[in-house]
């Protein structure tokens, strides 16, 4: 979801896709048509226009900055427009919104079908995702699909919802673990900021729901005159896709949901699941280090490594190592202990240096990661997420759950869970001050089209057990990618499985299948 500090999350933005049906349009063409003047667009109408130049962040993420020739080639074929939808689908005659849509037509010779995609966040701009897909390992999707990018309501160029008071809120320097007083103070400040923004435009806030976003997808399908909508969603995009399939089962085409969010909407359970996965990943890390004791010298058994690392963290918590390269204390140590599988060699070397009282060479993997480009609309993403989960209504409940996690998961339970529902200060929630959902989230169900659920074996933002739980509700088949990434399958070594699934190839979606990238 929004764990944008993971390297896998940064990859997701460059590999997601979405699609549209050119052949099913009335004139068989998806080229922009001149918008009628003087008449406002009707609800459900798709109006074509000129593609705007990408923002700096869009250019960085979707390839204009890094791969300019490929980007320019695909951008020249891109078709852009706006889709008019009701702000509230239960009151379709009321306030309206305009959603930004971009289409990259198929390069194949035969009829094309629409493939819609969402990169998650929630709140990440997806309008230029077709270009990201067309430049990656799953580019062969263009042989049979029109790729459609959509900025979900409230994000990107689709009437972005902002809350400056919350988005500028600074949690300040974080201690090893927050106190009740510091966590409560942050909760109260965030709740006041959210309340102020909610009161400024309550109708807009109420419109930012996963259910409304799913209705928007079906409006897009109808505007394209497509009998069914194929879909590829990642992270929070899996919640959107599961909701769409449940609400519109007969219009759901082939659906791939990667890095699947749990179908259980309880925020406490979600944060517990993420923390449990991180704790298990640490235990795998200790076994990995023990198997390489001659290189790192941290112990010859997993238990010995674990004891030494926790002792090292305790020492650096009370007596941080101060060097010309920086200070290494509890926060830095936790980052090394929480390393992704792909970063184990660097983290192991850093921990080995710290155990000898030396600064890690080059800073190591535990130094703060660079921030992801600002393609996430924080307030819209928070509202969309909080509409989809049942969150604790009080600070007391959140703080109590945090205390239980610290006891149950002594290595990483005190740190902030890598899930967007967790506040900047552990023991708080990003949903502070927002009203509880007026309607319960849609219970995921079954649909007509083929479904492939993809989980990454060692990832911790959306752990593997969540995909299994979703499959129990939705059916479909489960594919496990043997890495620790969050999303990114369409741009990695398993991209051919994405292409194969959407091509209907046997073996692309085999129950119990595994793909080693």
C-alpha positions in Angstrom: 0.0 0.0 0.0 1.5 3.2 0.9 4.8 1.9 2.4 6.7 4.0 0.0 10.0 3.6 1.8 10.4 0.1 0.4 12.4 -0.3 -2.7 9.7 -2.5 -4.0 7.2 0.3 -3.6 9.4 2.6 -5.7 9.5 -0.1 -8.4 5.7 -0.4 -8.4 5.2 3.0 -9.9 7.2 2.0 -13.0 5.4 -1.3 -13.7 1.7 -0.8 -13.2 -0.8 -0.6 -16.0 -4.3 0.1 -17.1 -6.2 -0.4 -20.3 -9.1 0.7 -22.6 -11.1 -0.8 -25.4 -10.5 1.0 -28.7 -12.3 -1.5 -31.0 -15.5 -1.4 -29.0 -15.9 2.4 -29.4 -18.7 3.6 -31.7 -16.3 4.6 -34.4 -13.7 2.0 -33.6 -11.1 4.8 -32.7 -9.8 6.1 -29.4 -8.4 9.3 -30.8 -9.4 12.4 -28.9 -12.5 14.0 -30.2 -13.1 17.8 -29.8 -15.2 18.5 -26.8 -18.5 20.2 -27.4 -18.4 23.9 -26.4 -21.0 25.6 -24.2 -22.5 22.4 -22.9 -21.2 20.8 -19.6 -20.3 17.1 -19.9 -23.0 14.7 -18.8 -22.5 12.1 -16.1 -20.6 9.1 -17.5 -19.3 11.1 -20.5 -15.7 10.7 -21.6 -14.4 13.9 -23.1 -11.1 13.8 -25.0 -8.6 16.6 -25.1 -4.9 17.4 -25.1 -2.5 15.5 -23.0 -0.8 17.8 -20.4 2.9 17.9 -20.0 3.9 15.6 -17.1 4.8 17.1 -13.8 8.4 16.7 -12.5 7.3 13.9 -10.2 5.4 12.1 -13.0 8.4 12.4 -15.3 10.6 10.8 -12.6 8.3 7.9 -11.9 6.9 7.1 -15.3 10.0 7.3 -17.3 10.2 10.7 -18.9 13.3 11.6 -16.9 15.2 8.3 -17.0 14.1 6.9 -20.3 13.3 9.9 -22.5 13.4 8.3 -25.9 11.0 5.4 -24.9 8.8 7.8 -23.0 8.6 10.2 -26.0 7.8 7.4 -28.4 4.9 6.2 -26.2 3.7 9.6 -25.1 3.2 10.6 -28.8 0.5 7.9 -29.0 -1.1 8.7 -25.7 -4.7 9.8 -25.7 -6.0 11.9 -22.8 -9.5 12.9 -21.5 -11.8 13.4 -18.6 -14.6 11.2 -17.3 -17.5 12.9 -15.5 -18.9 11.0 -12.6 -21.1 11.7 -9.6 -19.3 12.7 -6.4 -21.7 10.3 -4.6 -23.0 7.3 -6.6 -26.0 7.0 -4.3 -27.0 10.5 -5.4 -26.1 10.5 -9.1 -27.9 13.8 -9.8 -25.8 15.8 -7.3 -22.3 17.1 -7.4 -20.0 15.9 -10.2 -16.3 15.2 -10.5 -14.0 15.0 -13.5 -11.5 12.2 -13.5 -8.3 12.3 -15.6 -7.9 9.3 -18.0 -5.0 8.4 -20.3 -5.1 5.7 -23.0 -2.2 4.0 -24.8 -3.8 2.2 -27.7 -2.8 -1.4 -28.6 -0.2 -2.0 -31.2 -1.7 -5.3 -32.2 -3.5 -6.1 -35.4 -6.6 -7.6 -33.9 -9.4 -6.2 -31.8 -8.2 -4.7 -28.5 -9.8 -4.9 -25.1 -9.5 -2.6 -22.0 -7.0 -3.4 -19.3 -7.4 -1.1 -16.3 -4.8 -0.8 -13.5 -4.2 0.9 -10.2 -0.7 1.2 -8.5 -2.1 1.5 -5.0 -1.0 4.0 -2.3 -3.8 4.6 -1.9 -3.5 8.0 -3.7 -0.8 7.3 -6.2 -1.4 9.0 -9.6 -2.0 6.3 -12.2 -2.7 8.4 -15.3 0.7 7.7 -16.9 0.9 4.0 -15.9 0.4 2.8 -19.5 3.7 4.3 -20.4 5.4 2.6 -17.4 4.1 -0.7 -18.5 4.9 -0.2 -22.2 8.5 0.5 -21.2 8.9 -2.6 -19.0 9.0 -6.3 -19.1 5.2 -6.7 -19.7 5.2 -4.5 -22.8 3.7 -7.4 -24.8 0.4 -6.6 -23.1 0.1 -3.9 -25.8 -0.3 -6.7 -28.4 -3.9 -7.3 -27.4 -4.9 -4.6 -24.9 -5.4 -0.8 -24.8 -3.7 0.4 -21.7 -5.7 2.9 -19.6 -4.3 5.0 -16.8 -6.7 6.7 -14.3 -6.2 9.1 -11.5 -8.6 7.9 -8.9 -10.9 10.5 -7.5 -9.2 13.0 -5.2 -5.7 12.2 -6.6 -3.4 13.4 -9.4 -5.4 15.5 -11.9 -8.8 14.2 -10.7 -9.8 17.0 -8.4 -7.0 16.4 -5.8 -8.2 16.5 -2.2 -5.7 18.2 0.1 -5.5 18.9 3.8 -2.6 21.3 4.3 -2.9 21.3 8.1 -2.4 17.5 8.2 0.1 17.3 5.3 2.4 19.9 6.9 2.2 18.3 10.4 5.7 17.4 11.6 6.0 14.6 14.1 9.4 15.9 15.1 12.4 13.8 16.1 11.3 10.3 17.1 12.8 8.6 20.2 13.5 4.9 20.3 9.9 4.4 21.4 7.2 7.0 21.9 5.8 7.7 25.4 2.1 7.9 26.0 2.4 11.6 26.3 4.2 12.2 23.0 1.9 9.8 21.1 -1.2 11.4 22.5 0.0 14.9 21.6 0.6 13.8 18.0 -2.8 12.1 17.8 -4.6 15.2 19.1 -2.8 17.5 16.6 -3.5 15.2 13.7 -7.1 14.7 14.7 -7.6 18.5 14.9 -6.1 19.0 11.5 -8.3 16.3 9.9 -11.4 17.6 11.6 -10.7 21.1 10.3 -10.4 19.8 6.7 -13.4 17.5 7.0 -15.6 20.4 8.2 -14.3 22.6 5.3 -15.8 20.2 2.7 -17.6 17.2 4.3 -19.1 16.1 1.0 -15.7 15.8 -0.7 -14.4 13.7 2.2 -17.5 11.5 2.2 -17.0 10.9 -1.6 -13.5 9.5 -1.2 -14.4 5.8 -0.7 -13.3 2.6 -2.4 -16.9 1.8 -3.2 -17.3 5.1 -5.2 -13.9 4.4 -6.9 -15.2 1.0 -8.0 -18.3 2.6 -9.5 -16.0 5.0 -11.3 -14.2 2.1 -12.9 -17.5 0.7 -14.2 -18.5 4.2 -15.5 -15.2 4.1 -17.4 -16.1 0.7 -18.8 -19.5 2.0 -20.0 -18.0 5.1 -21.5 -15.7 3.0 -23.5 -18.6 0.8 -24.5 -16.8 -2.3 -23.3 -18.7 -5.4 -22.2 -16.1 -6.2 -19.6 -13.1 -4.6 -17.9 -9.8 -6.4 -17.4 -7.9 -5.2 -14.4 -4.4 -5.3 -12.8 -4.2 -3.8 -9.3 -1.3 -3.6 -6.8 -1.4 -3.0 -3.1 -4.5 -0.9 -2.3 -5.3 -1.4 -5.9 -6.2 -5.0 -4.9 -8.9 -3.7 -2.6 -10.2 -1.6 -5.4 -10.1 -4.6 -7.8 -11.8 -7.0 -5.3 -14.5 -4.4 -4.7 -15.1 -3.9 -8.4 -15.4 -7.7 -9.0 -17.8 -8.0 -6.2 -20.1 -5.1 -7.2 -19.9 -5.8 -11.0 -19.3 -9.6 -11.3 -20.7 -10.0 -14.8 -18.6 -7.1 -16.2 -15.3 -8.3 -14.6 -12.8 -9.7 -17.1 -9.4 -11.2 -16.4 -8.1 -9.8 -13.0 -4.6 -9.9 -11.5 -4.2 -8.7 -7.9 -0.6 -8.3 -6.8 0.6 -7.7 -3.2 -2.9 -8.4 -1.9 -4.4 -6.4 1.0 -6.2 -8.5 3.6 -10.0 -8.8 3.2 -10.4 -8.3 6.9 -10.9 -4.5 7.3 -9.9 -4.3 11.0 -7.0 -1.9 11.2 -5.7 -3.5 14.4 -5.5 -6.8 12.7 -3.7 -5.3 9.7 -1.1 -3.6 11.8 -0.6 -6.8 13.8 -0.1 -8.8 10.5 2.5 -6.4 9.2 4.4 -6.4 12.4 4.3 -10.2 12.6 5.7 -10.5 9.1 8.5 -8.1 9.9 9.4 -10.1 13.0 9.5 -13.3 11.0 11.7 -11.6 8.4 14.1 -10.7 11.1 14.3 -14.3 12.2 15.1 -15.3 8.7 17.8 -12.7 8.6 19.5 -14.1 11.8 19.5 -17.6 10.2 21.0 -16.0 7.0 23.8 -14.3 9.1 24.5 -17.4 11.1 25.0 -19.4 7.8 27.7 -16.7 6.9 29.3 -16.4 10.3 32.8 -16.5 8.7 31.9 -13.3 6.8 30.0 -11.3 9.4 31.2 -12.8 12.7 27.9 -12.3 14.5 27.3 -15.8 15.6 27.2 -19.4 14.4 23.5 -20.1 15.2 20.4 -18.0 14.7 19.8 -17.7 18.4 23.4 -16.5 19.0 23.1 -13.9 16.2 19.7 -12.7 17.6 21.1 -12.3 21.1 24.1 -10.4 19.9 22.1 -8.1 17.6 19.6 -7.2 20.3 22.4 -6.6 22.8 24.1 -4.3 20.2 20.8 -2.4 19.7 20.5 -2.0 23.5 24.0 -0.6 23.7 23.6 1.8 20.8 20.3 3.0 22.4 21.9 4.1 25.6 25.4 5.0 24.0 25.0 5.9 20.3 28.1 5.7 18.2 29.0 9.2 17.1 31.3 9.5 14.0 32.2 12.0 11.4 29.7 10.3 9.1 26.8 10.6 11.5 25.4 9.1 14.7 24.2 5.5 15.0 21.7 4.8 17.6 18.4 2.9 18.1 16.7 4.2 15.0 19.6 3.4 12.7 20.0 -0.1 14.2 16.3 -0.9 13.8 16.6 0.0 10.1 19.4 -2.5 9.7 17.5 -5.2 11.6 14.4 -4.6 9.5 16.3 -4.9 6.2 14.7 -6.4 3.1 16.1 -9.7 1.7 17.7 -7.9 -1.2 19.6 -5.7 1.3 20.8 -8.3 3.7 24.5 -8.2 2.5 24.8 -4.5 3.1 22.8 -4.6 6.4 24.9 -7.6 7.6 28.1 -5.7 6.9 26.8 -2.6 8.6 25.8 -4.5 11.7 29.2 -6.3 11.8 30.9 -2.9 11.7 28.8 -1.5 14.5 29.4 -4.6 16.6 33.1 -3.7 16.4 32.5 -0.1 17.3 33.0 1.2 13.7 30.8 3.2 11.4 29.4 1.2 8.5 31.3 1.8 5.2 29.3 4.1 2.9 26.5 4.5 5.4 25.0 1.1 4.8 21.4 0.1 4.1 20.1 1.3 7.4 20.5 5.0 6.7 17.2 6.7 6.0 16.0 5.9 2.5 15.3 8.7 0.0 11.8 9.8 -0.2 9.7 8.6 -3.1 8.6 11.2 -5.6 5.5 13.0 -4.5 2.9 11.1 -6.6 0.8 10.3 -3.6 -2.1 12.6 -2.5 -1.8 12.1 1.2 -5.2 13.3 2.3 -7.0 11.6 -0.5 -5.0 8.4 0.2 -5.8 8.6 3.9 -9.5 9.1 3.2 -9.7 6.2 0.7 -7.9 3.9 3.1 -9.9 4.9 6.2 -13.1 4.4 4.2 -12.0 0.8 3.6 -11.0 -0.2 7.2 -12.7 -0.2 10.5 -10.3 1.8 12.6 -10.1 2.2 16.4 -12.2 5.3 17.3 -10.0 6.5 20.2 -6.4 7.0 21.0 -6.7 4.7 24.0 -7.6 1.8 21.8 -4.7 2.5 19.4 -2.2 2.8 22.3 -3.4 -0.4 23.9 -3.0 -2.3 20.7 0.5 -0.8 20.2 1.5 -2.0 23.7 0.4 -5.5 22.9 2.4 -5.5 19.7 5.5 -4.4 21.6 5.1 -7.4 23.9 4.2 -9.9 21.3 7.0 -8.8 18.8 9.9 -7.7 21.0 12.4 -7.0 18.1 10.3 -4.7 15.9 7.0 -4.3 17.7 8.0 -0.8 19.0 8.7 0.6 15.5 6.1 2.0 13.2 4.3 -0.7 11.1 4.9 -0.4 7.4 1.3 0.2 6.5 -0.4 3.5 5.6 -2.9 3.2 8.4 -0.2 3.7 11.0 0.5 7.2 12.1 4.0 8.8 11.9 4.3 8.1 15.6 3.8 4.5 16.6 0.7 3.9 18.6 -1.3 6.4 16.5 -3.3 6.1 13.3 -3.5 8.2 10.1 -7.3 7.9 10.5 -7.3 10.1 13.7 -10.1 12.7 13.6 -11.8 11.3 10.5 -15.4 10.1 10.8 -16.0 6.4 10.8 -17.2 5.1 7.4 -21.0 5.7 6.9 -21.3 2.3 5.2 -19.2 -0.8 5.9 -16.7 -1.8 3.2 -17.8 -4.2 0.5 -17.1 -7.8 1.5 -15.0 -9.4 -1.2 -16.9 -12.0 -3.3 -16.6 -14.0 -6.5 -17.0 -12.9 -10.1 -17.1 -14.4 -13.6 -13.7 -13.5 -14.9 -10.5 -15.4 -14.2 -8.6 -14.2 -11.1 -4.9 -14.5 -10.3 -3.7 -13.5 -6.8 0.1 -12.8 -6.6 2.0 -12.6 -3.3 5.7 -12.0 -2.8 7.0 -14.6 -0.4 9.0 -12.4 2.0 7.4 -9.0 1.7 6.0 -7.3 4.8 3.8 -4.5 3.6 1.1 -6.9 2.3 2.2 -10.3 3.8 1.6 -13.6 2.0 -1.1 -14.8 4.5 -3.3 -11.8 3.3 -3.4 -13.2 -0.3 -4.4 -16.6 1.1 -7.2 -15.0 3.1 -8.4 -13.1 0.1 -8.4 -16.2 -2.1 -10.7 -17.9 0.5 -13.2 -15.1 -0.2 -12.8 -14.6 -3.9 -11.6 -17.8 -5.3 -9.0 -17.7 -8.1 -5.5 -19.1 -8.1 -2.4 -18.0 -6.1 1.0 -17.4 -7.5 3.9 -16.8 -5.1 6.9 -14.7 -6.3 10.1 -15.8 -4.5 11.3 -12.4 -3.4 10.6 -9.7 -0.8 9.4 -7.0 -3.1 6.1 -5.1 -2.8 4.6 -5.2 -6.3 6.9 -4.9 -9.2 6.1 -8.2 -10.9 5.4 -6.6 -14.3 8.9 -5.1 -14.3 10.9 -8.0 -13.0 11.9 -11.5 -13.8 8.3 -12.8 -13.6 6.8 -10.3 -16.1 6.1 -13.1 -18.6 3.6 -14.6 -16.1 1.7 -11.3 -16.2 1.6 -11.3 -20.0 0.7 -15.0 -20.0 -2.2 -14.6 -17.6 -3.7 -11.8 -19.6 -3.2 -13.8 -22.8 -5.1 -16.7 -21.4 -2.1 -19.1 -21.6 -2.4 -22.3 -19.6 0.2 -22.5 -16.9 0.4 -18.8 -16.3 -2.0 -19.2 -13.4 -1.4 -22.6 -11.9 -2.7 -23.3 -8.4 0.1 -23.4 -5.9 2.5 -22.0 -8.5 5.8 -20.3 -7.7 7.9 -17.9 -9.8 11.5 -17.3 -8.9 12.6 -14.0 -10.5 
